[in-house]
Amino acid sequence: MRIRFGAVATATAAGLALALLGSGCASSAKPATPAASKCEGTLGLEAGPGAVVTEVYAGGPAAAAGIQLKDVVLKIGDAAIQYDCDVDKAAFNRACQPVKVVVRRGGAELDLTLTPVDQIAFLTKACIDGNPSACFRDAWLQWDRSQNAPDLFATACNGGSGEACAYQGLQLSEKSDTLSQALPVLERACELRSGSGCATLGFLYASGKSVTKDDKKATALYRKSCELGDAQGCYNAGLMADSGRGTKEDAAKAAADYEKACDLGSSTGCTNLGFLYERGRGVKEDRARAVALYQRGCDGSSCSASNLGGCVNVGRAYRDGIGVAKDAAKAAEIFRAACERRDSQQDDPQAVTNGARACSLLGGLLIAGDGIPKDMEHGRDFSILGCDRGDAFGCFNAAVCFNSGSDTDPAKAASYFDRACKLGDGESCHELAVAYQNGKGVEKNAGMATALEKQACELGFAASCPKPKPKKKS
């Protein structure tokens, strides 16, 4: 029996990021608390998708410098700006020292100097003066520092800020005692054209959280969210089209949604788009582009955490020479980093599953010794680690190790086949059936062997399926 090398990317292993993402808020992570300084300043502007200026606060630094609506922010100080979340990070919580800001207006780039002003004082006054966006931003900045933030979000929502409604609805949806209040608030957010509000509302319908599950309605909300420029909404719209949930299965539409999500900073969108390019689903097969997209998913962005599924697929590409030159040492390095990373992020679906698969893939690579020095001991240990974290592939390879070599232990081999079988691996069910048939590592039991062969067949392991009887000659 040979070690399985994990050559095929599958949706449950190293392919699609299958989980829907819950919060649509682009800046749902709490803002970082700035280092202590005499002034925590704001530049007095807001930006939307593509770092396009959507609001210039009257009387603020941006207005004084002549920044206009629809200007595209390219740089703030030393920070290159690509996404709206980059603006959130660079335009607030600043020391109140003059800073260079580069914007593009039409075909020209303008170099401007802005001097930040105290953000809480400035935004509180603007909020009192009736600017709902200022109320929202004030609440966002005080989220981690003040118990008044929920009330400020509610005030801003009532005043007409769609983003404030999205955050208020998100907070309400996260607690069981306020979950029922989230629906009308998120509906208002979506009506006020908040892409994040539409995405979070879509998630409620897709998951059946506090409402009757309705994939069709969820899909429509995700699509509206995507049209409004929300990366998470685009990713979820793509996933619904990819899997045929609430809409007709359409890989080409899924690819278009994933591409928009990726361009808006979604690491999961990049990973899933890479999978479609590798397999030629909905797009023309292009393995080199697939690897580049997997790498973008693995790298993450300022708006989205690294996607471990992308990292695993980059490692697999180097291991097998898919779209890149084969490099087993680099593959092992990537698998090891993914295996050792334990920081599961809310917006990285299947991070635990993909981290476990990375351990198993590293184990298989070390055991096989294909392009790197063979190391049975560490290969078995990484396979066991993957198994312990719930990966059937690691359990299978650990079982194979205990079935052969100097550390042969039929009982341990059977136990690992059993674990892999229970995790849904058909070949492991078959091998466990053979063990019961022969009494190898377990007590001989023909009935158990028969049941396991049937289970292996149901799980797709063809060798365990009954062979069709030959037709009698007439």
C-alpha positions as CSV (number, residue, x, y, z in Angstrom):
1,M,0.0,0.0,0.0
2,R,1.4,3.4,-0.9
3,I,1.3,6.8,0.8
4,R,-1.4,9.0,-0.7
5,F,0.2,12.2,-2.0
6,G,-2.9,14.4,-2.1
7,A,-2.4,15.3,-5.8
8,V,-5.9,16.6,-6.5
9,A,-7.3,19.8,-5.1
10,T,-10.9,19.2,-3.8
11,A,-13.4,21.5,-2.4
12,T,-13.2,19.8,1.0
13,A,-9.4,19.9,1.1
14,A,-7.3,22.5,-0.7
15,G,-9.8,24.1,-3.2
16,L,-12.8,26.3,-2.6
17,A,-13.3,28.2,0.6
18,L,-16.8,26.8,1.2
19,A,-18.0,28.7,4.2
20,L,-20.2,31.8,3.8
21,L,-18.8,34.8,5.5
22,G,-21.0,36.4,8.2
23,S,-20.2,40.0,8.8
24,G,-20.2,42.2,5.7
25,C,-18.7,45.2,7.5
26,A,-15.5,46.2,5.7
27,S,-14.1,47.5,8.9
28,S,-15.8,45.1,11.3
29,A,-12.5,44.7,13.2
30,K,-12.3,47.3,15.9
31,P,-10.0,50.2,15.0
32,A,-6.5,49.9,16.5
33,T,-5.9,52.1,19.5
34,P,-3.2,54.6,18.6
35,A,0.0,55.1,20.5
36,A,-0.3,57.7,23.3
37,S,0.0,61.2,21.9
38,K,-1.2,64.7,22.6
39,C,-3.6,64.5,19.6
40,E,-5.4,61.7,17.8
41,G,-6.2,63.3,14.5
42,T,-8.4,62.9,11.5
43,L,-8.0,64.1,7.9
44,G,-11.7,64.7,7.7
45,L,-12.6,62.5,4.7
46,E,-14.3,59.2,3.9
47,A,-13.6,56.8,1.0
48,G,-15.5,53.9,-0.6
49,P,-14.5,51.1,-2.9
50,G,-11.3,51.8,-4.8
51,A,-10.3,54.5,-2.3
52,V,-12.6,56.9,-4.0
53,V,-13.5,59.9,-1.8
54,T,-17.2,59.7,-0.9
55,E,-17.3,62.5,1.7
56,V,-15.3,65.6,2.7
57,Y,-16.2,66.9,6.1
58,A,-17.0,70.6,6.1
59,G,-14.4,72.6,7.9
60,G,-11.9,69.7,8.1
61,P,-8.3,69.3,6.8
62,A,-9.4,67.6,3.6
63,A,-11.8,70.4,2.7
64,A,-9.1,73.0,3.6
65,A,-6.7,71.3,1.2
66,G,-9.2,71.2,-1.6
67,I,-9.9,67.5,-1.8
68,Q,-13.1,66.8,-3.7
69,L,-15.6,64.0,-4.0
70,K,-14.6,61.3,-6.5
71,D,-10.9,62.0,-6.0
72,V,-9.0,58.8,-5.7
73,V,-6.6,58.6,-2.7
74,L,-3.3,57.1,-3.7
75,K,-1.0,57.8,-0.8
76,I,-1.2,59.1,2.8
77,G,2.2,59.8,4.3
78,D,4.3,56.7,3.7
79,A,1.2,54.5,3.3
80,A,0.3,53.4,-0.2
81,I,-3.5,53.3,-0.5
82,Q,-5.3,50.6,-2.5
83,Y,-8.6,49.9,-0.7
84,D,-11.1,51.9,1.4
85,C,-9.9,50.1,4.5
86,D,-6.4,51.6,3.9
87,V,-8.0,55.0,4.1
88,D,-9.7,54.1,7.4
89,K,-6.4,53.1,8.8
90,A,-4.4,56.1,7.5
91,A,-7.0,58.9,7.8
92,F,-7.8,58.5,11.5
93,N,-5.9,58.0,14.7
94,R,-3.0,60.1,13.4
95,A,-0.6,62.3,15.2
96,C,-1.6,65.9,14.4
97,Q,1.4,66.7,12.3
98,P,1.2,67.8,8.6
99,V,1.1,64.9,6.2
100,K,1.5,64.6,2.5
101,V,-1.6,63.1,0.7
102,V,-1.6,62.2,-3.0
103,V,-4.9,62.0,-4.9
104,R,-5.8,61.4,-8.5
105,R,-8.3,63.7,-10.1
106,G,-9.1,62.9,-13.7
107,G,-5.8,62.2,-15.3
108,A,-3.7,64.3,-12.9
109,E,-2.0,63.4,-9.6
110,L,-2.2,66.1,-6.9
111,D,0.3,66.4,-4.0
112,L,-1.4,68.0,-1.0
113,T,-0.5,68.7,2.6
114,L,-3.1,68.2,5.3
115,T,-2.8,68.9,9.0
116,P,-5.0,66.5,11.1
117,V,-7.3,67.9,13.8
118,D,-8.5,66.2,17.0
119,Q,-10.8,63.6,15.7
120,I,-13.2,63.1,18.6
121,A,-13.8,66.8,19.1
122,F,-14.2,67.4,15.3
123,L,-16.5,64.5,14.7
124,T,-18.6,65.0,17.8
125,K,-19.3,68.6,16.7
126,A,-20.1,67.5,13.1
127,C,-22.4,64.8,14.5
128,I,-24.2,67.4,16.7
129,D,-24.5,69.6,13.6
130,G,-26.4,66.8,11.9
131,N,-23.9,64.8,9.9
132,P,-24.8,61.1,10.2
133,S,-21.4,60.0,8.7
134,A,-19.6,61.9,11.5
135,C,-21.8,60.1,14.1
136,F,-20.9,56.8,12.5
137,R,-17.2,57.5,12.4
138,D,-17.3,58.8,16.0
139,A,-18.9,55.6,17.1
140,W,-16.4,53.5,15.2
141,L,-13.4,55.3,16.8
142,Q,-14.9,54.9,20.3
143,W,-16.0,51.3,19.7
144,D,-13.3,49.8,22.0
145,R,-13.0,52.8,24.4
146,S,-16.6,53.8,25.3
147,Q,-19.8,52.1,26.3
148,N,-21.6,54.8,24.3
149,A,-20.6,53.4,20.9
150,P,-23.8,51.3,20.5
151,D,-25.9,54.3,21.2
152,L,-23.8,56.4,18.8
153,F,-24.3,53.8,16.1
154,A,-28.0,53.9,16.7
155,T,-28.1,57.7,16.6
156,A,-26.2,57.7,13.3
157,C,-28.4,55.0,11.9
158,N,-31.5,57.0,12.8
159,G,-29.9,60.0,11.2
160,G,-29.5,58.2,7.8
161,S,-26.0,56.6,7.9
162,G,-26.3,53.2,6.2
163,E,-22.9,52.1,7.6
164,A,-24.0,52.9,11.1
165,C,-27.1,50.8,10.6
166,A,-24.9,48.0,9.3
167,Y,-22.7,48.1,12.4
168,Q,-25.6,48.4,14.7
169,G,-27.3,45.4,13.0
170,L,-24.1,43.4,13.2
171,Q,-23.8,44.1,16.9
172,L,-27.4,43.1,17.5
173,S,-27.1,39.9,15.5
174,E,-24.1,38.8,17.6
175,K,-26.1,38.5,20.9
176,S,-29.0,36.0,21.4
177,D,-31.0,38.5,23.5
178,T,-30.9,41.2,20.7
179,L,-30.8,39.0,17.6
180,S,-34.5,39.6,16.9
181,Q,-33.8,43.3,16.7
182,A,-31.1,43.0,14.0
183,L,-33.4,42.3,11.0
184,P,-35.1,45.7,10.7
185,V,-31.9,47.6,11.4
186,L,-30.0,45.6,8.7
187,E,-33.0,46.1,6.3
188,R,-32.6,49.9,6.8
189,A,-28.9,49.6,6.3
190,C,-29.4,47.9,2.9
191,E,-32.1,50.4,1.9
192,L,-29.6,53.1,2.7
193,R,-27.3,51.4,0.2
194,S,-24.8,50.0,2.6
195,G,-23.1,47.1,0.9
196,S,-22.0,45.7,4.2
197,G,-25.5,45.9,5.6
198,C,-26.9,44.0,2.6
199,A,-24.2,41.3,3.0
200,T,-24.9,40.8,6.7
201,L,-28.6,40.7,6.0
202,G,-28.0,38.1,3.3
203,F,-26.1,36.0,5.7
204,L,-29.0,35.9,8.1
205,Y,-31.2,34.5,5.3
206,A,-28.6,32.1,4.1
207,S,-28.0,30.7,7.5
208,G,-31.5,30.9,8.8
209,K,-30.3,33.0,11.8
210,S,-33.4,34.7,13.3
211,V,-35.3,34.4,10.0
212,T,-36.7,31.6,7.8
213,K,-33.8,30.3,5.7
214,D,-34.2,31.6,2.2
215,D,-31.2,31.1,-0.2
216,K,-33.0,32.9,-3.1
217,K,-33.4,36.1,-1.0
218,A,-29.9,35.7,0.4
219,T,-28.5,35.5,-3.1
220,A,-30.3,38.6,-4.2
221,L,-29.0,40.5,-1.1
222,Y,-25.4,39.3,-1.8
223,R,-25.7,40.5,-5.4
224,K,-26.9,43.9,-4.3
225,S,-24.1,44.1,-1.8
226,C,-21.6,43.3,-4.5
227,E,-23.0,45.9,-6.8
228,L,-22.5,48.4,-3.9
229,G,-18.8,47.5,-3.8
230,D,-18.7,45.2,-0.7
231,A,-16.0,42.5,-1.1
232,Q,-17.6,40.0,1.2
233,G,-20.9,40.4,-0.6
234,C,-19.2,39.6,-3.9
235,Y,-17.5,36.5,-2.4
236,N,-20.8,35.2,-1.0
237,A,-22.6,36.0,-4.3
238,G,-19.9,34.0,-6.1
239,L,-20.2,31.1,-3.7
240,M,-24.0,30.9,-4.2
241,A,-23.6,30.9,-8.0
242,D,-20.7,28.3,-7.7
243,S,-22.8,25.9,-5.6
244,G,-26.2,26.7,-7.2
245,R,-27.7,27.9,-3.9
246,G,-30.6,30.3,-4.4
247,T,-29.8,30.6,-8.1
248,K,-28.8,28.5,-11.1
249,E,-25.3,27.0,-10.8
250,D,-23.1,29.2,-13.0
251,A,-19.4,28.9,-12.8
252,A,-18.8,31.9,-15.2
253,K,-20.9,34.2,-13.0
254,A,-19.1,32.8,-9.9
255,A,-15.8,33.6,-11.5
256,A,-16.9,37.2,-12.2
257,D,-18.1,37.7,-8.6
258,Y,-14.9,36.1,-7.1
259,E,-12.8,38.4,-9.4
260,K,-14.6,41.5,-8.1
261,A,-14.2,40.3,-4.5
262,C,-10.5,39.7,-5.1
263,D,-10.0,43.1,-6.6
264,L,-11.8,44.6,-3.6
265,G,-9.4,42.9,-1.2
266,S,-11.1,39.6,-0.4
267,S,-8.4,36.9,0.1
268,T,-11.1,34.1,-0.1
269,G,-12.3,35.6,-3.4
270,C,-8.8,35.3,-4.8
271,T,-8.4,31.7,-3.6
272,N,-11.7,30.6,-5.1
273,L,-11.0,32.4,-8.4
274,G,-7.7,30.6,-8.6
275,F,-9.4,27.2,-8.1
276,L,-11.7,28.0,-11.1
277,Y,-8.7,28.9,-13.3
278,E,-6.8,25.8,-12.3
279,R,-9.8,23.6,-13.2
280,G,-11.0,25.6,-16.2
281,R,-14.5,26.1,-14.7
282,G,-16.3,29.2,-16.0
283,V,-13.0,30.5,-17.3
284,K,-10.3,29.3,-19.6
285,E,-7.8,27.1,-17.8
286,D,-4.8,29.0,-16.8
287,R,-2.7,27.4,-14.1
288,A,-0.1,30.1,-13.9
289,R,-2.8,32.6,-13.2
290,A,-4.3,30.2,-10.7
291,V,-1.1,30.1,-8.7
292,A,-0.8,33.9,-8.7
293,L,-4.4,34.1,-7.4
294,Y,-3.7,31.5,-4.7
295,Q,-0.7,33.5,-3.7
296,R,-2.8,36.7,-3.4
297,G,-5.2,34.7,-1.2
298,C,-2.4,33.5,1.0
299,D,-0.8,36.9,1.3
300,G,-4.2,38.5,2.3
301,S,-4.7,42.2,2.0
302,S,-5.1,45.2,4.3
303,C,-8.9,44.5,4.2
304,S,-8.8,40.7,4.6
305,A,-6.7,38.2,6.6
306,S,-4.5,35.6,4.8
307,N,-6.5,32.7,3.5
308,L,-4.9,29.4,4.5
309,G,-6.6,27.6,1.6
310,G,-4.6,29.8,-0.8
311,C,-1.4,28.9,1.1
312,V,-2.1,25.2,0.9
313,N,-2.8,25.5,-2.9
314,V,0.4,27.4,-3.5
315,G,2.3,24.7,-1.7
316,R,0.5,22.0,-3.7
317,A,1.4,23.9,-6.9
318,Y,5.1,23.9,-6.1
319,R,5.0,20.3,-5.0
320,D,3.4,19.1,-8.2
321,G,4.7,21.7,-10.7
322,I,1.2,23.2,-11.4
323,G,1.7,26.5,-13.1
324,V,5.2,26.9,-11.6
325,A,8.4,25.0,-11.7
326,K,8.3,22.0,-9.3
327,D,10.1,22.8,-6.1
328,A,9.5,20.3,-3.3
329,A,11.6,22.2,-0.8
330,K,9.6,25.3,-1.3
331,A,6.4,23.3,-1.0
332,A,7.5,21.8,2.3
333,E,8.3,25.3,3.6
334,I,4.9,26.6,2.7
335,F,3.1,23.5,4.1
336,R,5.1,23.8,7.4
337,A,4.2,27.5,7.8
338,A,0.5,26.8,7.1
339,C,0.6,23.9,9.5
340,E,2.2,25.9,12.3
341,R,-0.1,28.9,11.9
342,R,-2.9,28.7,14.5
343,D,-4.4,32.2,14.2
344,S,-7.9,31.3,12.9
345,Q,-9.5,34.5,11.5
346,Q,-13.2,35.2,11.4
347,D,-13.0,36.0,7.6
348,D,-10.9,32.9,6.8
349,P,-13.4,30.1,6.2
350,Q,-12.0,26.6,6.8
351,A,-8.8,27.9,8.4
352,V,-8.7,25.0,10.9
353,T,-9.4,22.4,8.1
354,N,-6.8,23.9,5.8
355,G,-4.2,24.1,8.6
356,A,-4.8,20.5,9.4
357,R,-4.5,19.5,5.7
358,A,-1.2,21.4,5.4
359,C,0.2,19.3,8.3
360,S,-0.9,16.1,6.4
361,L,0.5,17.3,3.1
362,L,3.8,18.0,4.7
363,G,3.8,14.6,6.3
364,G,3.1,12.9,3.0
365,L,5.8,14.9,1.3
366,L,8.4,13.9,3.9
367,I,7.4,10.3,3.8
368,A,7.5,10.1,0.0
369,G,10.9,12.0,-0.1
370,D,10.0,13.2,-3.6
371,G,12.5,16.1,-4.2
372,I,13.5,16.4,-0.6
373,P,15.3,14.1,1.9
374,K,13.0,11.3,3.0
375,D,12.1,11.5,6.7
376,M,9.7,8.8,7.8
377,E,9.7,9.8,11.4
378,H,8.8,13.4,11.0
379,G,6.5,12.6,8.1
380,R,4.6,10.2,10.3
381,D,4.5,12.8,13.1
382,F,3.1,15.5,10.8
383,S,0.6,13.1,9.4
384,I,-0.6,12.3,13.0
385,L,-0.7,16.0,13.7
386,G,-3.0,16.5,10.7
387,C,-5.1,13.6,11.8
388,D,-5.4,14.9,15.4
389,R,-6.7,18.1,13.9
390,G,-9.4,16.3,12.0
391,D,-7.8,15.6,8.6
392,A,-8.6,12.2,7.1
393,F,-5.6,12.3,4.7
394,G,-3.2,12.5,7.6
395,C,-4.9,9.6,9.4
396,F,-4.6,7.5,6.3
397,N,-0.9,8.2,5.9
398,A,-0.2,7.6,9.6
399,A,-2.0,4.2,9.2
400,V,0.2,3.3,6.2
401,C,3.3,4.1,8.2
402,F,2.2,1.8,11.0
403,N,1.4,-0.9,8.5
404,S,5.0,-1.1,7.2
405,G,8.6,-0.2,8.0
406,S,10.5,-0.6,11.2
407,D,7.7,0.7,13.4
408,T,5.0,-1.7,12.2
409,D,2.1,-1.8,14.5
410,P,-1.1,-3.4,13.0
411,A,-3.3,-2.3,15.9
412,K,-2.2,1.4,15.6
413,A,-2.6,1.1,11.8
414,A,-6.2,-0.1,12.2
415,S,-7.0,2.6,14.7
416,Y,-5.8,5.3,12.3
417,F,-7.7,3.7,9.4
418,D,-10.8,3.7,11.7
419,R,-10.3,7.5,12.4
420,A,-9.9,8.3,8.7
421,C,-13.0,6.1,7.8
422,K,-15.1,8.0,10.4
423,L,-13.9,11.3,8.8
424,G,-15.3,10.1,5.5
425,D,-12.3,8.5,3.7
426,G,-13.5,5.6,1.6
427,E,-10.1,4.0,1.0
428,S,-9.5,3.9,4.8
429,C,-12.9,2.1,5.3
430,H,-11.7,-0.4,2.7
431,E,-8.4,-1.0,4.4
432,L,-10.1,-1.3,7.8
433,A,-12.5,-3.9,6.2
434,V,-9.4,-5.9,5.0
435,A,-8.0,-5.7,8.6
436,Y,-11.2,-7.1,10.0
437,Q,-11.4,-9.8,7.3
438,N,-7.8,-11.0,8.1
439,G,-7.8,-10.2,11.8
440,K,-4.8,-7.9,11.4
441,G,-4.6,-5.4,14.3
442,V,-8.3,-6.1,15.2
443,E,-10.3,-9.1,16.1
444,K,-11.4,-11.0,13.0
445,N,-15.0,-10.0,12.1
446,A,-16.5,-10.9,8.7
447,G,-19.7,-8.9,9.4
448,M,-17.8,-5.8,10.3
449,A,-15.7,-6.2,7.2
450,T,-18.8,-6.5,5.0
451,A,-20.3,-3.4,6.5
452,L,-17.1,-1.4,6.1
453,E,-16.8,-2.4,2.4
454,K,-20.3,-1.1,1.9
455,Q,-19.4,2.1,3.6
456,A,-16.3,2.5,1.5
457,C,-18.3,2.1,-1.7
458,E,-20.9,4.6,-0.5
459,L,-18.0,7.0,0.1
460,G,-16.8,6.6,-3.5
461,F,-14.0,4.1,-3.2
462,A,-14.8,2.0,-6.4
463,A,-12.7,-1.0,-5.5
464,S,-15.1,-1.8,-2.7
465,C,-18.2,-1.7,-4.8
466,P,-19.8,-5.0,-6.0
467,K,-18.7,-5.9,-9.4
468,P,-21.5,-6.2,-12.0
469,K,-22.3,-9.8,-12.9
470,P,-21.4,-10.7,-16.4
471,K,-24.3,-11.1,-18.8
472,K,-25.2,-14.6,-19.7
473,K,-24.7,-15.5,-23.3
474,S,-28.0,-16.1,-25.1
